[in-house]
Structure formats: structure tokens, C-alpha cells
Amino acid sequence: MADTLISSGPALDLAPTISLEAQAPPFIQNALFAGLSPEIFEMISKRIEIVTLAPDEILFEENQPGDCLYLIADGSIKISKRGRGGLQETLTYLPANDYFGEMALIDSGNRSAQATAVGTTTLGRIDRETWDLLLRLAPQRILTNFTHSVTQRLRHNNQHFIEHMMRSERLSLIGTTISSIVHDMNNPIGTILCACGIIQANSSDAGTQQLAGHIRDAIERMAAMTRELVDYSRGQTQLKLEPVNVANFVRQLEPNFSSCRAGCDVQVRVEFEGSVRIDRHRMLRVFGNLIKNAREAMTAGEQNVLAFSVREIGSEVQFELSDTGHGIPSALLPKIFEPFVTEGKSHGTGLGLAIAKTVVDAHGGTITVDSSTAGTTFRILLPISPEGKVS
């Protein structure tokens, strides 16, 4: 039982926005209340507290005590546990009209996992007193609904366990294979880099210098890609941080934008002139992958637009990339940053966005996505270091 019989309750040191509303969201559609009489629901609904969570806001963390359950009105909740390398491993996503945290009202135990909002999420909070009242008013109906939910979740957990084991095996195999490849590649990579250095040191021809530089950059990108896979398979992200001017960084993405211009209108706007402390090569890979995904999502021959913008928001820099492609299916959207999740790509690995999120998280930033049939927008927020501010 990984994700559904999870102890839950109000966070101790976290502060979701809680308010009593005169008009509650339509919780009557919630699975917990299936078949409940309108009279009983009206009595209970007046006691439900409304909880509003911002995207990626943590409702409660693992091992915190809990004394309530939550109903999901809008949005989605990600249930996760600490796993590889201390990172949060997703157990499940709970959709609207589901509920969670009920075991806290049965065994008074600590929470066994973390609950995080996926996008803006509206919840209803039922405390122990309201739960006891509900059991007194409709014991058979509530226990029947509870048993039905537990049975469904047991089935889901069995499937999740199988998928998790397969995913772990795949990640382990990738890590072992790539590590072996990297070991074998070290000598030829070193030889090529050394040769490039000798050519650049002994040639005054501008064209030769440029070509040697291209070779060096390509080799370094290859090495960076393999390191990314190894780090991800081990649950680690080792960064080489340096102050990077944002305008110069965006200019380095020009080859990626150029590959899009044949099929769409590329719009680039940079409104921040300062710097951020980042691992340049890893972040170039993140944005390069996002730009490539955006290009592939847009059908050739249509009036396509790819828009990239950078602006300062408080103490952070927001990088925003939008396309006018077909969008990401709503069922796939909550788990788009999970490993081996891919859509519409016959040769996709499903690791690009998972690695991107790991890299952004390691920088102390956040990555979010909005999508519809009109297109998709990715936003990355990175903290501005004190020396990066423009006075």
C-alpha cells in the first residue's frame, strides 16, 4: 500500500492557504460521497475547509503527523516518497474527485509519503470531528465507498509496483551501460581534445581555428550527454556552476532556434541583462531539448510560432518557451517529467524532460508546463545570485 492509505493532515511547517467558504466546490462528485443523500451531504459540506495550493506547493511531507483527509475538487495531487539520491520518487497522481489521507483518521499515524500540488489545486479538508459525524450519519454508504476505493487502489498499487521495478531495472541498466561506454570513450575523447588544442595553437588560419573549435564543442557536448545519463541513473546531479550572462547564454541557443526557422516564426525577447549561476552546458542541453520538442510538436506548413522570452520576476529569472503545436494530452500532463514518459515519438527515450527537471531542481529552480490543443508553454525559474543583479 504505497500511495492511497497515506496518513495525512495539515502541515506543521508548511502553509497552504486555508479558508472557510460559504459556497463549497462541488464535492458531491467526490468518490467518498458516492450515493450519499443530499441532506447528509449538505450538512457535511458546511464543515469542509477549502485549501488552495499553488503549482508545486507541498501540502504535507513524509513522516509528519496527520489528523484529516482531503478531497480533490480541482487539479491533481502527486504522492511521492524519498528515493534514489534523496530525490522524491512519484508513487501516483490523484485526479479531481478523488480523496486521500483517510488512514490518518483511522490509525492516527504519521504520513507515509509527501503530497504536492500539480498545477493550481483546490482541496477540501475534513477533520476528525467531521469524519466521525459522517460515519454516524451514513456508516454503511461511507464504508462501502471506502472499501471500493481501497480495492481500486490495491489494484493500482500492484500495477505501480511492477512498473516501478521495471523502471528501476531500466535505469540501472542504462547507468551500467553508459558508464562502461564513458570509460571506453575517455581515451579517444582525450586524444581528440588534445589534437584540437595542438591545431589551434599551431595554426593562424581563422577557418581552421573555427573548425577546431566546433570539434571541441561537439566532443564536450557528447561527454556532457553521457554524464547526464549516468548522473540521472544514479539519482545524482553534479553541477559545475559559474556566473553566466543571460543575454550571452541565449545567443548560444541560436543554432537551436535556427533549426526551427524553416518551419515557424521564431520570436526571441530578452528583458533581463544580468547573470545567473548555472552549469552552462547542462542548461544549454535543457533548453536545447525543450526547443527540439517544441519544433517537433508543430505540423509543417501551418502558421507556427515559437516564442522564447526571459524576464526578471522578483529574485528569479523566468525563461519561457511557447509553441503552437498539438499540445500534450491532459492524461499525460501530470506525469510529463517522469522517466520513460513519451508521446508521439517513435524513437523517444522518455528521459529528456525527466533529466531537465532534475537539472533545474539541482539549480534551486522550478520547471512547469501548461498545455492545450493550442500549444504548450514551459517556464523555468532560476534564482538570481546577488552578483547577477543589474543596478
C-alpha positions as CSV (number, residue, x, y, z in Angstrom):
1,M,0.0,0.0,0.0
2,A,2.1,2.9,-1.2
3,D,0.0,5.8,-2.1
4,T,-3.6,5.6,-1.1
5,L,-3.7,4.6,2.6
6,I,-1.4,7.5,3.3
7,S,-1.6,9.4,6.6
8,S,-2.4,13.0,6.0
9,G,-3.3,16.2,7.7
10,P,-2.4,19.9,8.0
11,A,1.3,20.6,7.6
12,L,3.3,21.6,10.6
13,D,5.7,24.0,9.0
14,L,4.1,24.3,5.6
15,A,1.4,26.9,5.0
16,P,-1.2,26.1,2.3
17,T,-3.9,28.7,2.0
18,I,-6.9,27.6,4.1
19,S,-10.2,29.4,4.3
20,L,-13.8,28.6,5.1
21,E,-16.1,29.2,2.1
22,A,-19.9,29.9,2.2
23,Q,-20.2,28.1,-1.2
24,A,-18.1,24.9,-1.3
25,P,-16.7,23.5,-4.5
26,P,-18.8,20.6,-6.0
27,F,-17.5,17.9,-3.6
28,I,-20.7,15.9,-4.2
29,Q,-19.0,14.3,-7.1
30,N,-16.2,13.1,-4.9
31,A,-15.8,9.3,-4.7
32,L,-16.1,9.4,-0.9
33,F,-19.6,10.8,-1.2
34,A,-21.0,8.5,-3.9
35,G,-24.6,7.6,-3.2
36,L,-24.8,10.0,-0.2
37,S,-28.2,11.6,0.4
38,P,-28.4,15.4,-0.5
39,E,-29.4,16.1,3.1
40,I,-26.4,14.5,4.7
41,F,-24.1,16.0,2.1
42,E,-25.4,19.5,2.7
43,M,-24.8,19.0,6.5
44,I,-21.2,17.8,5.9
45,S,-20.3,20.3,3.2
46,K,-20.8,23.2,5.6
47,R,-17.9,21.8,7.7
48,I,-15.4,21.3,4.8
49,E,-12.4,23.7,4.8
50,I,-11.2,24.9,1.4
51,V,-7.5,24.5,0.8
52,T,-5.9,26.2,-2.2
53,L,-2.4,25.1,-3.4
54,A,-0.2,26.9,-5.9
55,P,1.6,24.7,-8.5
56,D,4.3,22.5,-6.9
57,E,3.3,23.6,-3.4
58,I,3.8,20.9,-0.8
59,L,0.7,20.1,1.3
60,F,2.5,17.8,3.7
61,E,5.7,15.9,3.9
62,E,6.6,12.4,4.8
63,N,6.6,11.4,8.5
64,Q,4.5,14.4,9.6
65,P,1.6,13.7,11.9
66,G,-1.9,14.0,10.3
67,D,-5.4,14.2,11.6
68,C,-7.6,14.8,8.5
69,L,-8.4,13.6,4.9
70,Y,-8.5,15.7,1.8
71,L,-11.0,15.8,-1.1
72,I,-9.7,16.9,-4.5
73,A,-12.1,19.4,-6.2
74,D,-9.8,20.8,-9.0
75,G,-6.3,20.0,-10.1
76,S,-4.2,17.0,-9.2
77,I,-2.1,15.8,-6.3
78,K,1.3,14.0,-6.7
79,I,2.1,11.4,-4.0
80,S,5.8,10.7,-3.6
81,K,8.5,9.2,-1.3
82,R,12.1,9.9,-0.9
83,G,14.1,7.6,-3.1
84,R,17.3,7.5,-5.2
85,G,19.9,10.0,-4.1
86,G,17.4,11.6,-1.7
87,L,15.1,12.6,-4.6
88,Q,11.3,12.3,-4.5
89,E,10.1,9.2,-6.4
90,T,6.5,9.5,-7.6
91,L,4.1,6.9,-6.4
92,T,0.9,8.1,-8.1
93,Y,-1.1,11.1,-9.3
94,L,-4.6,11.6,-7.8
95,P,-7.1,13.3,-10.0
96,A,-10.1,15.5,-9.3
97,N,-13.0,13.9,-7.3
98,D,-10.5,11.5,-5.6
99,Y,-9.6,11.7,-1.9
100,F,-6.5,10.9,0.2
101,G,-5.2,10.9,3.8
102,E,-8.0,8.8,5.2
103,M,-5.7,6.5,7.2
104,A,-4.8,9.4,9.4
105,L,-8.3,9.3,10.7
106,I,-8.1,5.5,11.4
107,D,-4.7,4.9,12.9
108,S,-3.5,8.4,13.9
109,G,-0.2,7.6,12.3
110,N,2.4,9.8,10.6
111,R,2.2,10.4,6.9
112,S,4.0,7.8,4.8
113,A,4.6,10.0,1.8
114,Q,4.6,13.6,0.5
115,A,1.7,15.3,-1.2
116,T,2.4,18.0,-3.7
117,A,0.1,20.0,-6.0
118,V,0.3,19.5,-9.7
119,G,-0.8,22.9,-11.1
120,T,-3.2,25.1,-9.1
121,T,-5.2,22.7,-6.9
122,T,-8.3,23.1,-4.8
123,L,-8.9,20.7,-1.9
124,G,-11.5,20.2,0.8
125,R,-10.2,19.3,4.3
126,I,-12.3,17.0,6.5
127,D,-11.1,16.9,10.2
128,R,-11.6,14.0,12.6
129,E,-14.8,15.5,14.1
130,T,-16.4,15.8,10.7
131,W,-15.3,12.3,9.8
132,D,-16.9,10.9,12.9
133,L,-20.1,12.8,12.2
134,L,-20.1,11.4,8.6
135,L,-19.8,7.8,9.9
136,R,-22.7,8.3,12.4
137,L,-25.0,9.7,9.7
138,A,-24.2,7.2,6.8
139,P,-21.9,4.4,8.1
140,Q,-22.9,1.8,5.5
141,R,-22.6,4.1,2.5
142,I,-19.2,5.7,3.6
143,L,-17.7,2.3,4.5
144,T,-18.8,0.8,1.2
145,N,-17.3,3.8,-0.7
146,F,-14.1,3.4,1.4
147,T,-13.9,-0.3,0.7
148,H,-14.4,0.3,-3.1
149,S,-11.7,2.9,-3.2
150,V,-9.2,0.7,-1.2
151,T,-9.9,-2.2,-3.6
152,Q,-9.2,0.0,-6.7
153,R,-6.1,1.4,-5.1
154,L,-4.7,-2.0,-4.3
155,R,-5.1,-2.9,-7.9
156,H,-3.3,0.3,-8.9
157,N,-0.6,-0.2,-6.4
158,N,0.1,-3.7,-7.7
159,Q,0.5,-2.3,-11.3
160,H,2.6,0.6,-10.0
161,F,4.9,-1.8,-8.2
162,I,5.5,-3.7,-11.4
163,E,6.1,-0.6,-13.4
164,H,8.4,0.9,-10.7
165,M,10.5,-2.3,-10.6
166,M,10.8,-2.3,-14.4
167,R,11.7,1.4,-14.4
168,S,14.4,0.9,-11.8
169,E,15.8,-2.0,-13.8
170,R,15.9,0.1,-16.9
171,L,17.6,3.0,-15.1
172,S,20.1,0.6,-13.6
173,L,20.9,-1.0,-17.0
174,I,21.2,2.5,-18.6
175,G,23.6,3.6,-15.9
176,T,25.8,0.5,-16.1
177,T,25.9,0.5,-19.9
178,I,26.6,4.3,-20.2
179,S,29.3,4.1,-17.5
180,S,31.0,1.3,-19.5
181,I,30.8,3.4,-22.7
182,V,32.1,6.5,-21.0
183,H,35.1,4.6,-19.6
184,D,35.9,3.3,-23.1
185,M,35.4,6.8,-24.7
186,N,37.7,8.7,-22.3
187,N,40.9,7.9,-24.2
188,P,39.6,8.8,-27.7
189,I,37.9,11.9,-26.3
190,G,41.1,13.0,-24.7
191,T,43.0,12.4,-27.9
192,I,40.6,14.4,-30.0
193,L,40.6,17.3,-27.5
194,C,44.4,17.3,-27.4
195,A,44.6,17.3,-31.2
196,C,42.2,20.3,-31.3
197,G,44.4,22.1,-28.9
198,I,47.5,21.5,-30.9
199,I,45.8,22.6,-34.2
200,Q,44.6,25.8,-32.6
201,A,48.0,26.5,-31.1
202,N,49.9,26.0,-34.4
203,S,47.5,27.4,-36.9
204,S,46.8,31.1,-37.6
205,D,44.2,30.3,-40.2
206,A,40.8,31.6,-39.0
207,G,38.8,28.8,-40.7
208,T,41.0,26.1,-39.2
209,Q,40.7,27.7,-35.7
210,Q,36.9,27.8,-36.1
211,L,36.6,24.2,-37.2
212,A,38.8,23.0,-34.4
213,G,36.6,25.0,-32.0
214,H,33.5,23.3,-33.4
215,I,35.1,19.9,-33.0
216,R,36.0,20.7,-29.4
217,D,32.4,21.9,-28.6
218,A,30.9,18.8,-30.2
219,I,33.1,16.5,-28.2
220,E,32.3,18.3,-25.0
221,R,28.6,18.1,-25.7
222,M,28.9,14.4,-26.3
223,A,30.7,13.9,-23.0
224,A,28.1,16.1,-21.2
225,M,25.2,14.0,-22.6
226,T,26.7,10.8,-21.3
227,R,27.4,12.3,-17.9
228,E,23.8,13.4,-17.7
229,L,22.5,9.9,-18.2
230,V,25.0,8.4,-15.7
231,D,24.1,11.0,-13.1
232,Y,20.3,10.6,-13.6
233,S,20.5,6.8,-13.4
234,R,22.3,7.1,-10.1
235,G,20.0,9.8,-8.8
236,Q,22.8,12.4,-8.7
237,T,23.3,15.7,-10.4
238,Q,26.8,17.2,-10.2
239,L,26.9,20.8,-11.3
240,K,29.8,23.0,-12.4
241,L,28.4,26.4,-11.5
242,E,29.7,29.6,-12.9
243,P,28.3,33.2,-13.4
244,V,26.7,33.3,-16.9
245,N,25.4,36.4,-18.6
246,V,21.8,35.7,-19.6
247,A,22.0,37.5,-23.0
248,N,25.2,35.7,-23.9
249,F,23.6,32.4,-22.9
250,V,20.6,33.0,-25.1
251,R,22.9,33.8,-28.0
252,Q,24.4,30.3,-27.6
253,L,20.9,28.9,-28.2
254,E,20.9,30.4,-31.7
255,P,21.8,27.1,-33.5
256,N,18.7,25.6,-31.9
257,F,16.5,28.5,-32.9
258,S,17.9,28.4,-36.4
259,S,16.8,24.8,-36.8
260,C,13.2,25.9,-36.2
261,R,13.1,28.9,-38.5
262,A,12.4,26.9,-41.7
263,G,9.1,25.8,-40.3
264,C,7.9,28.5,-38.0
265,D,8.2,32.1,-36.9
266,V,10.8,32.3,-34.1
267,Q,10.4,35.2,-31.6
268,V,13.1,35.8,-29.0
269,R,12.9,38.5,-26.4
270,V,15.4,39.1,-23.6
271,E,14.4,41.6,-20.9
272,F,17.0,40.7,-18.3
273,E,20.6,41.8,-18.7
274,G,22.1,40.3,-15.5
275,S,23.7,36.9,-14.8
276,V,22.8,33.7,-13.1
277,R,25.0,31.0,-11.6
278,I,24.4,27.9,-13.6
279,D,26.1,24.9,-15.2
280,R,26.2,26.3,-18.7
281,H,26.5,23.1,-20.6
282,R,23.7,21.3,-18.7
283,M,21.3,24.2,-19.0
284,L,22.1,24.5,-22.8
285,R,21.1,20.9,-23.0
286,V,17.9,21.5,-21.1
287,F,16.8,24.4,-23.4
288,G,18.0,22.7,-26.5
289,N,15.8,19.7,-25.7
290,L,12.8,21.9,-25.0
291,I,13.3,23.8,-28.3
292,K,13.6,20.5,-30.2
293,N,10.4,19.2,-28.6
294,A,8.6,22.4,-29.5
295,R,9.7,22.1,-33.1
296,E,8.6,18.5,-33.4
297,A,5.2,19.3,-31.9
298,M,4.3,21.8,-34.7
299,T,3.0,20.5,-38.0
300,A,4.9,21.6,-41.1
301,G,3.1,24.1,-43.4
302,E,1.0,25.7,-40.7
303,Q,1.3,29.2,-39.2
304,N,3.6,28.1,-36.4
305,V,5.1,30.4,-33.8
306,L,7.9,29.5,-31.3
307,A,8.3,32.3,-28.7
308,F,11.2,32.4,-26.2
309,S,11.4,35.1,-23.6
310,V,13.5,36.0,-20.5
311,R,12.4,38.4,-17.8
312,E,13.1,39.1,-14.1
313,I,10.4,38.2,-11.6
314,G,11.4,39.3,-8.1
315,S,14.5,37.4,-7.1
316,E,14.3,35.0,-10.0
317,V,14.7,34.9,-13.8
318,Q,11.9,33.4,-15.8
319,F,12.7,31.6,-19.1
320,E,9.5,30.9,-21.1
321,L,9.2,28.8,-24.2
322,S,5.9,28.5,-26.0
323,D,4.8,26.8,-29.2
324,T,1.7,26.5,-31.3
325,G,1.8,22.7,-31.6
326,H,-0.7,20.0,-30.9
327,G,-0.2,20.1,-27.1
328,I,0.3,17.4,-24.5
329,P,-2.6,15.1,-23.7
330,S,-4.3,16.0,-20.5
331,A,-3.9,12.5,-19.1
332,L,-0.2,12.6,-19.7
333,L,0.4,16.2,-18.4
334,P,0.7,15.5,-14.7
335,K,3.5,12.9,-15.2
336,I,5.3,14.5,-18.1
337,F,8.5,14.9,-16.0
338,E,8.6,11.3,-15.0
339,P,11.2,8.9,-16.7
340,F,10.1,6.9,-19.7
341,V,7.0,9.0,-20.3
342,T,6.8,10.0,-24.0
343,E,4.1,10.7,-26.5
344,G,4.1,11.0,-30.3
345,K,7.8,9.9,-30.8
346,S,8.6,6.6,-32.3
347,H,12.2,6.9,-31.2
348,G,11.9,8.9,-28.0
349,T,13.5,7.6,-24.8
350,G,11.2,9.4,-22.4
351,L,14.2,10.7,-20.4
352,G,14.6,14.2,-21.8
353,L,12.1,16.1,-19.6
354,A,12.9,13.9,-16.6
355,I,16.6,14.9,-16.8
356,A,15.6,18.5,-17.5
357,K,13.6,18.7,-14.3
358,T,16.4,17.0,-12.3
359,V,18.9,19.6,-13.6
360,V,16.6,22.6,-12.9
361,D,15.9,21.3,-9.4
362,A,19.6,20.9,-8.7
363,H,20.0,24.6,-9.6
364,G,17.4,25.5,-7.0
365,G,14.9,26.4,-9.7
366,T,11.5,25.1,-10.9
367,I,10.1,24.0,-14.2
368,T,6.4,23.9,-15.0
369,V,4.3,23.3,-18.1
370,D,0.9,24.4,-19.4
371,S,-0.6,22.8,-22.4
372,S,-3.8,22.6,-24.5
373,T,-4.7,21.9,-28.1
374,A,-3.5,25.4,-29.0
375,G,0.1,24.7,-27.8
376,T,2.4,24.2,-24.9
377,T,4.4,26.6,-22.7
378,F,7.3,25.6,-20.5
379,R,8.5,28.0,-17.8
380,I,11.8,27.7,-15.9
381,L,12.5,29.9,-12.9
382,L,16.1,30.2,-11.7
383,P,17.3,32.2,-8.7
384,I,19.4,35.4,-9.4
385,S,22.6,35.4,-7.4
386,P,23.5,38.7,-5.7
387,E,26.2,39.5,-8.2
388,G,23.8,38.8,-11.1
389,K,21.5,41.8,-10.3
390,V,21.7,44.7,-12.7
391,S,21.8,48.0,-10.8
